[in-house]
C-alpha cells in the first residue's frame, strides 16, 4: 500500500507535468485531488487555481507555480512530524 506522502508527491509531479504541457484540465484534476489533503490556507489557494482555470483564457499555471513551494513545505512538515510515513 502506498503512503499518503507518496500519493501527494505523485500529485505534485502531476501538477508540474500538466503545467509543463499546458493542460489546464489536467491541472484542475490534480488540484481537486490535492484539495482533499491540503489544510485550509492551501485548500483555499487550490480552489483559486480551479476558479482561474474555469475562466476562458485563465492562467491557472501561474497560481500553481506560486503555490507549489508551500505544498512541498507542507509535505515535508508532515513527514518530519511523523504524521505520515516517508516515501
N, C-alpha and C positions, 0 to 999 in steps of 0.2 A: 504494500500500500504506500502511495506517495505521501510525503508530508505536506502540510499546508504551505510551508515555505517554498517547497519545490514547485507546487502549483502556482503560487504567486509569482515566483521567478519566471515561470513559463509565460504567464500572462503579461508581465512586464516586457519580456522578449517579444511577445506577440504584438504588443502596442508599438514597440520600436519598429518591428517589421512592417506593420500597417502604415506607419508614418513614412518609412523609407520608400514604400511602394505607392504612396499617395492614395491609400484606401481608407476613406473616412468611415465607410460602413464597417470594415474590419476593426478599426479603432473603436468604434462605438460598441461593438460586440464585446471586445476585451474590457473596455471601461465599465460596461454593465456588470461583468463578472467580478472585476476588482471592487466595485461598489459593495459587493456582498461581504467583503472582508476588511474594508477600509474604515477607520474611525471617522467620526463626524466631520472634522475640517477637510480631511482628504476626500470623503464621500461628497461633500458639497462641491469641491473642485472638480471631481469626476463628473458630477451632474452638470456642471457648467460646460464641460467639454462636450457632453452629449447634446446640450442645448445649442451650442455653436454649430455642431455638425448637422443639426436638423434645419439650419437656415441655409437656403440656397447660397452658394459661394462662401459659406462659412469656412473658417480655417481652424479646425479642432487640433491640428498638428502642433501649432504654437502652444496651445494650452497643455498638451501632453509634455512637450519639451520643458515647460516651466514646472510642471507637477512631478515629473519623473524623479528628480533628486529627493523630494520629500517622501515619495512612495518607497524608494530604496532605503532611505534612512529609517522609515517605519519598519521595514522588514528586518533590518539589522538590529534595531532595538528589541524586537520580539525574539530574535534568535539569541541575543546576548542576555536577555532576561530569562531565558529558558522557557518562554511561553509556547514556543513551537519548536519542534526538533529541527536541527540543521539539515541541510540537503545532504 
